[in-house]
Amino acid sequence: MPTETPPAQFLGDPRPAVPPPLDRARELGIHQVLDIEGRPRGDLPDPDLPPATLHRMYRTMVLVRAIDERGWRLQRSGRMEFWIPSRGQEAAHVGSAMAMDADDWIFLADREPGAMLLRGASLQSLFAQFFGRAGEPLKGRRLPLLLGDRALNIVPCMTQVGAYIPHAAGAAWAAKLRGDGTRFIVYFGDGATSRGEFHSAMNFAGIHRPPIIFFCQNNGWAVSTPTDRQTASASFAEKGEAYAVDNLRVDGNDPLAVYAVTRQARERAGERGASLIEAVTYRLGFHTSSDNPDLYRLPAEVAAWERWDPIPRLRRYLEDKGLWSPADEEELVAQCQAEIEGAVAAAEAMPPPEPGGQFDDVLAAPTWRLEEQRARLLADLDGGG
Amino acid sequence: MPISILMPALSPTMTEGTVANWLVAEGDKVGPGDLIAEIETDKATMEVEAVDEGVVGRILVPAGTENVAVNTPIALLLADGEAASDLDAAPPPPAIPAAPAVAEPPAPAVPAAVAAAPPPLEAEVPAGTAMVAMTVRDALRDAMAEEMRRDGNVFLMGEEVAEYQGAYKISQGLLDEFGPRRVIDTPITEHGFTGLGVGAAFGGLRPIVEFMTFNFAMQAVDQIVNSAAKTLYMSGGQMNCPIVFRGANGAASRVAAQHSQCYASWYAHCPGLSVVAPYDAADAKGLLKSAIREPNPVIFLENEILYGRSFEVPDLDDHVVPIGRARIVRSGSDVTIVAFSIAVDWSLQAAELLAAEGISAEVVDLRSLRPLDLPTLLQSVAKTNRCVTVEEGWLGCGIGAEVAARVMAAAFDDLDAPVARVGGADVPMPYAANLEKLALPDAEAIAAAARATCYR
């Protein structure tokens, strides 16, 4: 009896390992504060952030890593449907989100849970979102990690890659037309720069100068498509040149450099308008829980990037400044574990969203058609169908 | 109580898999992160990690078992202090109740919709109101100007809307009155400027986005449907998108396939949108003013041929027509003709033809395609017992299909004949004058359908 051939998974061998561009940061014009060892020897001056700010930055990054590890295991054991890893990208989003003011608007992509934490979202509400429970701002309607909360000035992300880049530019433009001082940042990946909306938004931003930071997290891979198949440009930042938008490349695994350039772009936004920041980073994990990166990239490439892991780099910087000790580290790790365990247990015990609630918020006020559907569903559930 | 280890879903689409290998045996101690098993799917082989700490009490599914459904318990884990004798107390896996399918009731004698419907149509214009003659073009312009005066957050954006005053001259005078901050020419990128408008609506403004025609808005459908229409829902009710998308829809004259399509049913299909398609100048003005005040995204379908047509418009400071109400534009007793936009014109002509033959046709102008004013339709059909739908677009999955299904479901016993549909030929629009004419419905085609429902 002939055996069935399983469907091909990926044609060809994994791509030969490409060394991290950070190894040649100066040559490639990638701005840094920290070197690979976490010493302030980059081309940018040490921003000398206050200890409390540095601690908040480091704690958030460690907590994001712990959430990612816990969520991954929950997904792998079937307790959660889906996961989008953020491993390796903690510095890029935590550093930049911290550089924005609390009233500034953030448009999320999908690997920035730290932005939610920085704005005060509770761990339990994050895990409630991951589990699809009631009582989180998005009412169980979005996939895990597709986060947002308007109350925190974080716009819930759109699933279509890059389609929301003009929304951010449009909202920033609205703020400018209204004359308020709000600033905006929008996160997207290297793959999104191939979308027409990226170019439309940049073009518009060059003309109308809305106060916005286009923050591209170039993590090396768009699922299995490497950056050299995404663009033949020397960088993603230089695409800003065509639209007269200020642009630069920064070491996305250097939270101090990310913080410094984002803060600068924010301060310029009122006068100069838009900036494009390319944060050169790397997706250490899977694209999502539905992916298998071993099919298209080599362990050696990942290992080379592990050396640039942003967390040990910032920790060494803190230790050298006398701001962190092994005891602090031990305490922080234990604290993160305990907080996450508590949040997982509490969130998993929360009830699912109420049936009938799915007819809310389709329109600002329900039409007869929505009310009819709701009534029928509730009657069916009540009468056993 | 022992912890059930369930067959994991390694991707959202996975429904079953093979337990390829156990990496632990009964009696082994495991902790969070320890590898316990290998699972194979049609996509990949994955290693499963323990989440909790404990001792493997029992392996329920042996290695090599295929087609193990997701969420099936595959092993039991004993927590600290539990013994093998506790194994039989393990809880069953959580049952996930199947969602009841959304089905229409099979034969609803009682139109449930009517009970939940808006109150009956009230007079939209107070008795004794003076009327003035006005083109649809001027009515649309006046509606925008009045709303822009009323609310400083309302602005107009689109290709050629400012200095050129619109490709169809709908925005005449607006730049002069409101200046370049509120009447904005955009680069030629429908998905781009639509996205910017959506963002401006998120940011607290009330944009009116003009599409030169809705044919070009196909590039922006993702922005309209995925972004504008779904954000209120996806944000858990936190962010609405008050925005109007307006422009010419459907066939004009001799502009062929890519400039002559009717998008009414495309947008009327989508939850989160309101869709209106006025016929005369009074409704164009009153509905556009309503659309601009709506908290939801509104698709406002105009017709190029009607732009220059004059109608009587109430001479009121604030003439507003509510969205979601149809209007009986001609009363009759033998057959109901349901139409919208320019098809109302053809239907009124058909009603004249029919009157000459002794058939009294009632013409209902839907005006709003989403939400549909079902009560007005049902009242009319209850009176005439016959129904003909008319649209210039393709019939498949069209507005007429929706009306026919709803009328049949809610008023089956009122009908003396099957609902008839009249629409455009099921082909891309040809250019040649004779072929174009043959691709569009006209009064005679409507009259023929009406006669058929009357068995004449």
HADDOCK unambig.tbl for C-alpha pairs under 7 A between the chains (distance, minus, plus):
assign (segid A and resid 6 and name CA) (segid B and resid 42 and name CA) 6.78 0.50 0.50
assign (segid A and resid 9 and name CA) (segid B and resid 43 and name CA) 6.62 0.50 0.50
assign (segid A and resid 73 and name CA) (segid B and resid 49 and name CA) 6.55 0.50 0.50
assign (segid A and resid 73 and name CA) (segid B and resid 51 and name CA) 6.26 0.50 0.50
assign (segid A and resid 74 and name CA) (segid B and resid 51 and name CA) 6.77 0.50 0.50
assign (segid A and resid 76 and name CA) (segid B and resid 8 and name CA) 6.06 0.50 0.50
assign (segid A and resid 76 and name CA) (segid B and resid 10 and name CA) 6.12 0.50 0.50
assign (segid A and resid 76 and name CA) (segid B and resid 48 and name CA) 6.00 0.50 0.50
assign (segid A and resid 76 and name CA) (segid B and resid 49 and name CA) 6.85 0.50 0.50
assign (segid A and resid 77 and name CA) (segid B and resid 6 and name CA) 6.88 0.50 0.50
assign (segid A and resid 77 and name CA) (segid B and resid 8 and name CA) 4.90 0.50 0.50
assign (segid A and resid 77 and name CA) (segid B and resid 48 and name CA) 6.50 0.50 0.50
assign (segid A and resid 77 and name CA) (segid B and resid 49 and name CA) 6.77 0.50 0.50
assign (segid A and resid 77 and name CA) (segid B and resid 51 and name CA) 6.95 0.50 0.50
assign (segid A and resid 78 and name CA) (segid B and resid 6 and name CA) 6.57 0.50 0.50
assign (segid A and resid 78 and name CA) (segid B and resid 7 and name CA) 6.63 0.50 0.50
assign (segid A and resid 78 and name CA) (segid B and resid 8 and name CA) 3.79 0.50 0.50
assign (segid A and resid 78 and name CA) (segid B and resid 9 and name CA) 5.08 0.50 0.50
assign (segid A and resid 78 and name CA) (segid B and resid 71 and name CA) 7.00 0.50 0.50
assign (segid A and resid 81 and name CA) (segid B and resid 9 and name CA) 6.78 0.50 0.50
assign (segid A and resid 81 and name CA) (segid B and resid 12 and name CA) 5.94 0.50 0.50
assign (segid A and resid 82 and name CA) (segid B and resid 11 and name CA) 6.66 0.50 0.50
assign (segid A and resid 82 and name CA) (segid B and resid 12 and name CA) 6.45 0.50 0.50
assign (segid A and resid 137 and name CA) (segid B and resid 236 and name CA) 5.91 0.50 0.50
assign (segid A and resid 138 and name CA) (segid B and resid 234 and name CA) 6.43 0.50 0.50
assign (segid A and resid 138 and name CA) (segid B and resid 235 and name CA) 5.22 0.50 0.50
assign (segid A and resid 138 and name CA) (segid B and resid 236 and name CA) 4.15 0.50 0.50
assign (segid A and resid 139 and name CA) (segid B and resid 236 and name CA) 5.36 0.50 0.50
assign (segid A and resid 141 and name CA) (segid B and resid 234 and name CA) 6.03 0.50 0.50
assign (segid A and resid 142 and name CA) (segid B and resid 234 and name CA) 6.66 0.50 0.50
assign (segid A and resid 150 and name CA) (segid B and resid 238 and name CA) 6.10 0.50 0.50
assign (segid A and resid 156 and name CA) (segid B and resid 235 and name CA) 5.98 0.50 0.50
assign (segid A and resid 166 and name CA) (segid B and resid 192 and name CA) 6.40 0.50 0.50
assign (segid A and resid 166 and name CA) (segid B and resid 195 and name CA) 4.91 0.50 0.50
assign (segid A and resid 166 and name CA) (segid B and resid 196 and name CA) 4.75 0.50 0.50
assign (segid A and resid 166 and name CA) (segid B and resid 199 and name CA) 6.60 0.50 0.50
assign (segid A and resid 167 and name CA) (segid B and resid 195 and name CA) 5.30 0.50 0.50
assign (segid A and resid 167 and name CA) (segid B and resid 196 and name CA) 5.12 0.50 0.50
assign (segid A and resid 167 and name CA) (segid B and resid 198 and name CA) 5.83 0.50 0.50
assign (segid A and resid 167 and name CA) (segid B and resid 199 and name CA) 3.48 0.50 0.50
assign (segid A and resid 167 and name CA) (segid B and resid 200 and name CA) 6.98 0.50 0.50
assign (segid A and resid 168 and name CA) (segid B and resid 199 and name CA) 5.75 0.50 0.50
assign (segid A and resid 169 and name CA) (segid B and resid 196 and name CA) 6.29 0.50 0.50
assign (segid A and resid 169 and name CA) (segid B and resid 199 and name CA) 6.79 0.50 0.50
assign (segid A and resid 170 and name CA) (segid B and resid 196 and name CA) 4.06 0.50 0.50
assign (segid A and resid 170 and name CA) (segid B and resid 197 and name CA) 6.00 0.50 0.50
assign (segid A and resid 170 and name CA) (segid B and resid 198 and name CA) 6.97 0.50 0.50
assign (segid A and resid 170 and name CA) (segid B and resid 199 and name CA) 4.19 0.50 0.50
assign (segid A and resid 170 and name CA) (segid B and resid 200 and name CA) 4.47 0.50 0.50
assign (segid A and resid 171 and name CA) (segid B and resid 199 and name CA) 4.48 0.50 0.50
assign (segid A and resid 171 and name CA) (segid B and resid 200 and name CA) 4.35 0.50 0.50
assign (segid A and resid 171 and name CA) (segid B and resid 202 and name CA) 6.14 0.50 0.50
assign (segid A and resid 171 and name CA) (segid B and resid 203 and name CA) 4.34 0.50 0.50
assign (segid A and resid 173 and name CA) (segid B and resid 200 and name CA) 6.76 0.50 0.50
assign (segid A and resid 174 and name CA) (segid B and resid 200 and name CA) 5.02 0.50 0.50
assign (segid A and resid 174 and name CA) (segid B and resid 203 and name CA) 5.69 0.50 0.50
assign (segid A and resid 174 and name CA) (segid B and resid 205 and name CA) 6.41 0.50 0.50
assign (segid A and resid 175 and name CA) (segid B and resid 203 and name CA) 6.71 0.50 0.50
assign (segid A and resid 197 and name CA) (segid B and resid 191 and name CA) 6.83 0.50 0.50
assign (segid A and resid 197 and name CA) (segid B and resid 192 and name CA) 5.43 0.50 0.50
assign (segid A and resid 200 and name CA) (segid B and resid 189 and name CA) 6.92 0.50 0.50
assign (segid A and resid 200 and name CA) (segid B and resid 192 and name CA) 4.89 0.50 0.50
assign (segid A and resid 201 and name CA) (segid B and resid 192 and name CA) 6.43 0.50 0.50
assign (segid A and resid 289 and name CA) (segid B and resid 10 and name CA) 6.61 0.50 0.50
assign (segid A and resid 289 and name CA) (segid B and resid 11 and name CA) 6.12 0.50 0.50
assign (segid A and resid 290 and name CA) (segid B and resid 10 and name CA) 6.52 0.50 0.50
assign (segid A and resid 290 and name CA) (segid B and resid 11 and name CA) 4.63 0.50 0.50
assign (segid A and resid 361 and name CA) (segid B and resid 232 and name CA) 5.82 0.50 0.50
assign (segid A and resid 361 and name CA) (segid B and resid 233 and name CA) 4.84 0.50 0.50
assign (segid A and resid 361 and name CA) (segid B and resid 236 and name CA) 6.91 0.50 0.50
assign (segid A and resid 361 and name CA) (segid B and resid 237 and name CA) 5.07 0.50 0.50
assign (segid A and resid 362 and name CA) (segid B and resid 232 and name CA) 6.59 0.50 0.50
assign (segid A and resid 362 and name CA) (segid B and resid 233 and name CA) 5.27 0.50 0.50
assign (segid A and resid 362 and name CA) (segid B and resid 271 and name CA) 6.47 0.50 0.50
assign (segid A and resid 362 and name CA) (segid B and resid 272 and name CA) 5.03 0.50 0.50
assign (segid A and resid 363 and name CA) (segid B and resid 272 and name CA) 5.44 0.50 0.50
assign (segid A and resid 363 and name CA) (segid B and resid 296 and name CA) 6.24 0.50 0.50
assign (segid A and resid 364 and name CA) (segid B and resid 295 and name CA) 6.26 0.50 0.50
assign (segid A and resid 364 and name CA) (segid B and resid 296 and name CA) 6.45 0.50 0.50
assign (segid A and resid 368 and name CA) (segid B and resid 113 and name CA) 6.62 0.50 0.50
assign (segid A and resid 368 and name CA) (segid B and resid 116 and name CA) 5.20 0.50 0.50
assign (segid A and resid 368 and name CA) (segid B and resid 117 and name CA) 5.28 0.50 0.50
assign (segid A and resid 372 and name CA) (segid B and resid 113 and name CA) 6.45 0.50 0.50
assign (segid A and resid 372 and name CA) (segid B and resid 116 and name CA) 6.95 0.50 0.50
